[in-house]
Amino acid sequence: MLIPGNRGAECRIDNNPVENVIRPIALGKKNWLFAGSERTGQRAAAIQTLPGTAKLNKIDPAAWLRDTLEKLPTWPNSRTDELLPFAWSVENAKA
């Protein structure tokens, strides 16, 4: 017996947005198997979350990364949390 599904328009039948988000992860899986060691793999995973966090905060990951890499060599260790994507803003980039 066939049971009708949710008839509401709020439920999408596909998940293309999700598939588009995870595509880079799926494409890089084989390469990431050879990180060198477990510790290196953990570092790589932590670093890869930063552009994702920038996207979630509606920040251009390339602009954030460029600004952060320019500031990092002279930035005080006690203020590194200001460079994280959720605390960064375009105004900070000009400072």
DSSP file (Angstrom, degrees, kcal/mol; ACC not computed):
  #  RESIDUE AA STRUCTURE BP1 BP2  ACC     N-H-->O    O-->H-N    N-H-->O    O-->H-N    TCO  KAPPA ALPHA  PHI   PSI    X-CA   Y-CA   Z-CA
    1    1 A M              0   0    0      0, 0.0     2,-0.5     0, 0.0     0, 0.0   0.000 360.0 360.0 360.0 133.9    0.0    0.0    0.0
    2    2 A L        -     0   0    0      0, 0.0     0, 0.0     0, 0.0     0, 0.0  -0.768 360.0-158.4 -92.3 126.2    1.3    3.4   -1.0
    3    3 A I        -     0   0    0     -2,-0.5     2,-0.0     1,-0.0     0, 0.0  -0.903  22.3-118.3-106.2 128.2    1.2    6.1    1.7
    4    4 A P        -     0   0    0      0, 0.0     3,-0.1     0, 0.0    -1,-0.0  -0.356  30.5-135.0 -64.4 142.5    1.3    9.7    0.6
    5    5 A G        -     0   0    0      1,-0.2     2,-0.2     2,-0.0     0, 0.0   0.051  49.1 -43.6 -81.8-165.2    4.2   11.7    1.9
    6    6 A N        -     0   0    0      1,-0.2    -1,-0.2     2,-0.0     5,-0.1  -0.462  48.1-162.7 -64.3 127.0    4.3   15.1    3.4
    7    7 A R        +     0   0    0     -2,-0.2    -1,-0.2    -3,-0.1     2,-0.1   0.439  52.2 113.7 -93.9  -0.4    2.2   17.4    1.3
    8    8 A G    >   -     0   0    0      1,-0.1     3,-0.8     2,-0.0    -2,-0.0  -0.437  66.4-137.5 -73.9 146.3    3.7   20.6    2.7
    9    9 A A  T 3  S+     0   0    0      1,-0.2    -1,-0.1    -2,-0.1    -3,-0.0   0.585  93.3  77.7 -78.2 -10.3    5.6   22.8    0.3
   10   10 A E  T 3  S+     0   0    0      2,-0.1     2,-0.6     1,-0.0    -1,-0.2   0.658  78.7  79.2 -77.0 -13.7    8.3   23.4    3.0
   11   11 A C  S <  S-     0   0    0     -3,-0.8     2,-0.2    -5,-0.1    -1,-0.0  -0.843  73.5-146.8 -98.3 119.5   10.0   20.0    2.5
   12   12 A R        -     0   0    0     -2,-0.6    -2,-0.1     1,-0.1    -3,-0.0  -0.572   7.9-142.6 -83.1 148.5   12.2   19.8   -0.6
   13   13 A I  S    S+     0   0    0     -2,-0.2     2,-0.2     2,-0.0    -1,-0.1   0.668  82.2  46.4 -85.5 -17.7   12.4   16.5   -2.4
   14   14 A D        -     0   0    0      1,-0.0    -2,-0.1     0, 0.0     0, 0.0  -0.734  63.7-147.9-119.2 170.8   16.2   16.8   -3.1
   15   15 A N     >  +     0   0    0     -2,-0.2     4,-2.3     1,-0.1     3,-0.5  -0.144  46.2 137.3-128.6  38.3   19.2   17.7   -1.1
   16   16 A N  H  > S+     0   0    0      1,-0.2     4,-2.6     2,-0.2     5,-0.2   0.866  70.3  57.7 -55.4 -40.5   21.4   19.4   -3.8
   17   17 A P  H  > S+     0   0    0      0, 0.0     4,-1.5     0, 0.0    -1,-0.2   0.921 109.8  44.8 -58.1 -40.7   22.4   22.2   -1.5
   18   18 A V  H  > S+     0   0    0     -3,-0.5     4,-2.1     1,-0.2    -2,-0.2   0.924 112.2  51.4 -67.4 -43.8   23.8   19.7    1.0
   19   19 A E  H  X S+     0   0    0     -4,-2.3     4,-1.0     1,-0.2    -1,-0.2   0.876 108.4  52.2 -61.9 -37.0   25.5   17.7   -1.7
   20   20 A N  H  < S+     0   0    0     -4,-2.6    -1,-0.2    -5,-0.2    -2,-0.2   0.857 109.1  50.6 -67.0 -34.4   27.2   20.9   -3.1
   21   21 A V  H  < S+     0   0    0     -4,-1.5     4,-0.3    -5,-0.2    -2,-0.2   0.895 115.2  40.7 -70.6 -39.5   28.5   21.7    0.3
   22   22 A I  H  X S+     0   0    0     -4,-2.1     4,-2.3     1,-0.2     3,-0.3   0.532  88.9  93.4 -89.2  -4.6   30.1   18.3    1.0
   23   23 A R  H  X S+     0   0    0     -4,-1.0     4,-2.7     1,-0.2     5,-0.2   0.915  83.7  51.2 -55.9 -47.4   31.4   17.8   -2.6
   24   24 A P  H  > S+     0   0    0      0, 0.0     4,-1.6     0, 0.0    -1,-0.2   0.878 110.6  50.3 -59.9 -34.2   34.9   19.2   -1.8
   25   25 A I  H  > S+     0   0    0     -4,-0.3     4,-0.7    -3,-0.3    -2,-0.2   0.934 111.9  46.7 -66.9 -45.1   35.2   16.9    1.2
   26   26 A A  H >< S+     0   0    0     -4,-2.3     3,-0.5     1,-0.2     4,-0.4   0.883 112.1  50.8 -65.0 -38.3   34.2   13.9   -0.9
   27   27 A L  H 3< S+     0   0    0     -4,-2.7     3,-0.3     1,-0.2     4,-0.3   0.830 113.6  44.4 -69.1 -31.7   36.6   14.8   -3.7
   28   28 A G  H 3X S+     0   0    0     -4,-1.6     4,-2.2    -5,-0.2     3,-0.2   0.497  82.9 100.1 -92.1  -3.1   39.6   15.2   -1.3
   29   29 A K  H <X S+     0   0    0     -4,-0.7     4,-0.7    -3,-0.5    -1,-0.2   0.883  82.3  48.4 -52.4 -46.8   39.0   12.1    0.8
   30   30 A K  H >4 S+     0   0    0     -4,-0.4     3,-0.8    -3,-0.3     4,-0.3   0.904 112.2  49.2 -63.6 -40.6   41.6   10.0   -1.0
   31   31 A N  H >4 S+     0   0    0     -4,-0.3     3,-1.3     1,-0.2    -1,-0.2   0.866 106.6  56.2 -66.3 -35.0   44.3   12.7   -0.7
   32   32 A W  H >< S+     0   0    0     -4,-2.2     3,-0.8     1,-0.3    -1,-0.2   0.597  88.4  76.1 -77.6  -9.2   43.6   13.3    3.0
   33   33 A L  T << S+     0   0    0     -3,-0.8     3,-0.3    -4,-0.7    -1,-0.3   0.757  94.1  54.0 -67.2 -22.1   44.3    9.6    3.7
   34   34 A F  T <   +     0   0    0     -3,-1.3    -1,-0.3    -4,-0.3    -2,-0.1  -0.301  63.0 133.6-109.5  47.6   47.9   10.4    3.4
   35   35 A A  S <  S-     0   0    0     -3,-0.8    -1,-0.2    -2,-0.1    -2,-0.1   0.698  73.0-116.8 -70.3 -18.9   48.2   13.3    5.8
   36   36 A G  S    S+     0   0    0     -3,-0.3     2,-0.3     4,-0.1    -1,-0.1  -0.309  79.2   5.5 114.1 -49.1   51.4   11.7    7.3
   37   37 A S  S  > S-     0   0    0      1,-0.1     4,-2.2    -2,-0.0     5,-0.2  -0.963  77.5-100.2-156.6 169.2   50.2   11.0   10.8
   38   38 A E  H  > S+     0   0    0     -2,-0.3     4,-2.2     1,-0.2     5,-0.2   0.905 122.0  52.7 -62.4 -40.7   47.1   11.2   13.0
   39   39 A R  H  > S+     0   0    0      1,-0.2     4,-2.1     2,-0.2    -1,-0.2   0.907 109.3  48.6 -62.6 -42.6   48.4   14.5   14.5
   40   40 A T  H  > S+     0   0    0      1,-0.2     4,-2.6     2,-0.2    -1,-0.2   0.892 110.0  52.7 -64.4 -39.6   48.8   16.0   11.0
   41   41 A G  H  X S+     0   0    0     -4,-2.2     4,-2.3     2,-0.2    -2,-0.2   0.881 107.9  50.8 -62.6 -39.2   45.4   14.9   10.0
   42   42 A Q  H  X S+     0   0    0     -4,-2.2     4,-2.1     2,-0.2    -1,-0.2   0.897 110.9  48.8 -65.9 -40.1   43.9   16.5   13.1
   43   43 A R  H  X S+     0   0    0     -4,-2.1     4,-2.5     2,-0.2    -2,-0.2   0.923 110.7  50.3 -64.1 -43.7   45.7   19.8   12.3
   44   44 A A  H  X S+     0   0    0     -4,-2.6     4,-2.3     1,-0.2    -2,-0.2   0.908 110.2  50.4 -61.9 -41.5   44.5   19.6    8.7
   45   45 A A  H  X S+     0   0    0     -4,-2.3     4,-0.9     1,-0.2    -1,-0.2   0.906 110.6  49.2 -63.9 -41.2   40.9   19.1    9.8
   46   46 A A  H >X S+     0   0    0     -4,-2.1     3,-0.6     1,-0.2     4,-0.5   0.912 112.1  48.1 -64.4 -42.0   41.1   22.0   12.2
   47   47 A I  H >< S+     0   0    0     -4,-2.5     3,-1.1     1,-0.2    -2,-0.2   0.881 106.6  57.3 -66.3 -37.6   42.5   24.3    9.5
   48   48 A Q  H 3X S+     0   0    0     -4,-2.3     4,-0.8     1,-0.3    -1,-0.2   0.702  96.9  63.5 -69.9 -18.2   39.8   23.2    7.0
   49   49 A T  H <X S+     0   0    0     -4,-0.9     4,-2.4    -3,-0.6    -1,-0.3   0.757  89.1  71.6 -74.6 -22.3   37.0   24.3    9.4
   50   50 A L  H <X S+     0   0    0     -3,-1.1     4,-2.2    -4,-0.5    -2,-0.2   0.936  97.8  43.6 -65.0 -49.3   38.1   27.9    9.1
   51   51 A P  H  > S+     0   0    0      0, 0.0     4,-2.3     0, 0.0    -1,-0.2   0.887 114.2  53.3 -62.3 -34.9   37.0   28.6    5.6
   52   52 A G  H  X S+     0   0    0     -4,-0.8     4,-2.3     2,-0.2    -2,-0.2   0.897 108.0  49.7 -63.7 -40.1   33.7   26.8    6.4
   53   53 A T  H  X S+     0   0    0     -4,-2.4     4,-1.5     2,-0.2    -1,-0.2   0.885 108.9  53.0 -65.3 -38.4   33.2   29.0    9.4
   54   54 A A  H  <>S+     0   0    0     -4,-2.2     5,-2.6     2,-0.2     3,-0.3   0.930 109.3  48.7 -61.6 -44.9   33.9   32.1    7.3
   55   55 A K  H ><5S+     0   0    0     -4,-2.3     3,-1.9     1,-0.2    -2,-0.2   0.916 108.7  53.1 -61.3 -43.3   31.2   31.0    4.8
   56   56 A L  H 3<5S+     0   0    0     -4,-2.3    -1,-0.2     1,-0.3    -2,-0.2   0.806 108.8  50.3 -62.6 -28.4   28.7   30.3    7.6
   57   57 A N  T 3<5S-     0   0    0     -4,-1.5    -1,-0.3    -3,-0.3    -2,-0.2   0.218 119.8-111.9 -93.8  14.4   29.3   33.9    8.8
   58   58 A K  T < 5S+     0   0    0     -3,-1.9     2,-0.4     1,-0.2    -3,-0.2   0.874  72.6 137.9  57.9  42.4   28.7   35.3    5.3
   59   59 A I      < -     0   0    0     -5,-2.6    -1,-0.2    -8,-0.1    -2,-0.1  -0.931  64.3-109.8-115.8 140.3   32.4   36.3    4.9
   60   60 A D     >  -     0   0    0     -2,-0.4     4,-2.5     1,-0.2     5,-0.2  -0.591  26.5-150.0 -68.0 113.5   34.4   35.8    1.7
   61   61 A P  H  > S+     0   0    0      0, 0.0     4,-2.7     0, 0.0     5,-0.2   0.857  94.0  52.5 -57.6 -36.9   36.8   33.0    2.8
   62   62 A A  H  > S+     0   0    0      2,-0.2     4,-2.5     1,-0.2     5,-0.2   0.914 110.8  46.4 -66.7 -41.8   39.5   34.3    0.4
   63   63 A A  H  > S+     0   0    0      2,-0.2     4,-2.3    -3,-0.2     5,-0.2   0.914 114.5  47.9 -65.7 -42.4   39.4   37.8    1.7
   64   64 A W  H  X S+     0   0    0     -4,-2.5     4,-2.7     2,-0.2    -2,-0.2   0.938 113.8  46.5 -63.1 -46.2   39.4   36.6    5.3
   65   65 A L  H  X S+     0   0    0     -4,-2.7     4,-2.8    -5,-0.2     5,-0.2   0.912 112.1  50.4 -64.1 -43.2   42.4   34.3    4.6
   66   66 A R  H  X S+     0   0    0     -4,-2.5     4,-1.7    -5,-0.2    -1,-0.2   0.943 114.3  44.1 -59.0 -49.2   44.3   37.0    2.8
   67   67 A D  H  X S+     0   0    0     -4,-2.3     4,-2.0     1,-0.2    -2,-0.2   0.911 114.5  49.3 -63.5 -42.9   43.8   39.5    5.5
   68   68 A T  H  X S+     0   0    0     -4,-2.7     4,-2.5     1,-0.2    -2,-0.2   0.914 110.4  49.5 -65.1 -43.2   44.6   37.0    8.3
   69   69 A L  H  < S+     0   0    0     -4,-2.8    -1,-0.2     1,-0.2    -2,-0.2   0.823 111.0  50.9 -67.5 -29.5   47.8   35.8    6.6
   70   70 A E  H  < S+     0   0    0     -4,-1.7     4,-0.3    -5,-0.2    -1,-0.2   0.888 117.7  38.2 -71.2 -38.4   49.0   39.4    6.2
   71   71 A K  H >X S+     0   0    0     -4,-2.0     3,-1.2     1,-0.2     4,-0.9   0.798  97.4  80.9 -81.5 -29.9   48.4   40.2    9.8
   72   72 A L  G >< S+     0   0    0     -4,-2.5     3,-0.7     1,-0.3    -1,-0.2   0.805  82.3  59.3 -54.5 -42.1   49.5   37.0   11.5
   73   73 A P  G 34 S+     0   0    0      0, 0.0    -1,-0.3     0, 0.0    -2,-0.1   0.835 120.4  27.2 -60.7 -30.6   53.3   37.5   11.5
   74   74 A T  G <4 S+     0   0    0     -3,-1.2    -2,-0.2    -4,-0.3    -3,-0.1   0.372  94.5 114.6-110.4   3.8   53.1   40.7   13.6
   75   75 A W  S << S-     0   0    0     -4,-0.9     2,-0.1    -3,-0.7     5,-0.1  -0.568  72.4-111.2 -79.8 135.6   49.8   39.9   15.5
   76   76 A P    >   -     0   0    0      0, 0.0     3,-1.8     0, 0.0    -1,-0.1  -0.402  17.3-131.1 -66.3 139.5   50.1   39.5   19.3
   77   77 A N  G >  S+     0   0    0      1,-0.3     3,-1.2     2,-0.2     4,-0.2   0.816 105.5  63.1 -58.9 -31.7   49.5   35.9   20.5
   78   78 A S  G 3  S+     0   0    0      1,-0.2    -1,-0.3     2,-0.1     3,-0.2   0.615 106.6  44.4 -71.1 -10.5   47.1   37.2   23.1
   79   79 A R  G X  S+     0   0    0     -3,-1.8     3,-1.7     1,-0.1     4,-0.3   0.157  72.5 113.4-119.4  18.1   44.7   38.6   20.4
   80   80 A T  G X   +     0   0    0     -3,-1.2     3,-1.8     1,-0.3     4,-0.4   0.792  67.8  69.9 -63.9 -25.8   44.6   35.7   17.9
   81   81 A D  G >  S+     0   0    0      1,-0.3     3,-0.8    -4,-0.2    -1,-0.3   0.752  88.5  65.3 -63.5 -21.2   40.9   35.1   18.7
   82   82 A E  G <  S+     0   0    0     -3,-1.7    -1,-0.3     1,-0.2    -2,-0.2   0.685  96.8  56.7 -71.5 -17.9   40.2   38.4   16.9
   83   83 A L  G <  S+     0   0    0     -3,-1.8    -1,-0.2    -4,-0.3    -2,-0.2   0.546  80.3 110.3 -91.1  -8.1   41.4   36.9   13.6
   84   84 A L  S X> S-     0   0    0     -3,-0.8     3,-1.6    -4,-0.4     4,-1.2  -0.353  82.2-111.6 -67.0 149.8   39.0   34.0   13.7
   85   85 A P  T 34 S+     0   0    0      0, 0.0     3,-0.4     0, 0.0    -1,-0.1   0.830 114.1  54.2 -55.3 -38.3   36.2   34.2   11.0
   86   86 A F  T 34 S+     0   0    0      1,-0.2    -4,-0.1     3,-0.0    -2,-0.0   0.699 115.2  40.5 -73.4 -15.5   33.3   34.8   13.4
   87   87 A A  T <4 S+     0   0    0     -3,-1.6    -1,-0.2    -6,-0.2     2,-0.2   0.546  98.9  94.8-102.7 -10.9   35.1   37.8   15.0
   88   88 A W     <  +     0   0    0     -4,-1.2     2,-0.3    -3,-0.4    -5,-0.1  -0.503  48.5 175.7 -83.3 147.4   36.5   39.2   11.7
   89   89 A S     >  -     0   0    0     -2,-0.2     4,-1.3     1,-0.1     3,-0.3  -0.955  45.4-106.9-144.0 165.0   34.8   41.9    9.7
   90   90 A V  H  > S+     0   0    0     -2,-0.3     4,-0.9     1,-0.2     3,-0.1   0.851 120.8  57.2 -61.0 -34.2   35.6   43.9    6.6
   91   91 A E  H >> S+     0   0    0      1,-0.2     3,-0.7     2,-0.2     4,-0.6   0.891 103.5  53.2 -63.7 -38.7   36.2   46.9    8.8
   92   92 A N  H >4 S+     0   0    0     -3,-0.3     3,-0.7     1,-0.2    -1,-0.2   0.822  99.6  63.9 -64.4 -30.2   38.8   44.9   10.7
   93   93 A A  H 3< S+     0   0    0     -4,-1.3    -1,-0.2     1,-0.2    -2,-0.2   0.825 101.1  50.1 -63.9 -31.5   40.6   44.1    7.4
   94   94 A K  H <<        0   0    0     -4,-0.9    -1,-0.2    -3,-0.7    -2,-0.2   0.672 360.0 360.0 -80.8 -17.4   41.3   47.8    6.8
   95   95 A A    <<        0   0    0     -3,-0.7    -1,-0.2    -4,-0.6    -2,-0.2   0.473 360.0 360.0 -74.4 360.0   42.8   48.2   10.3
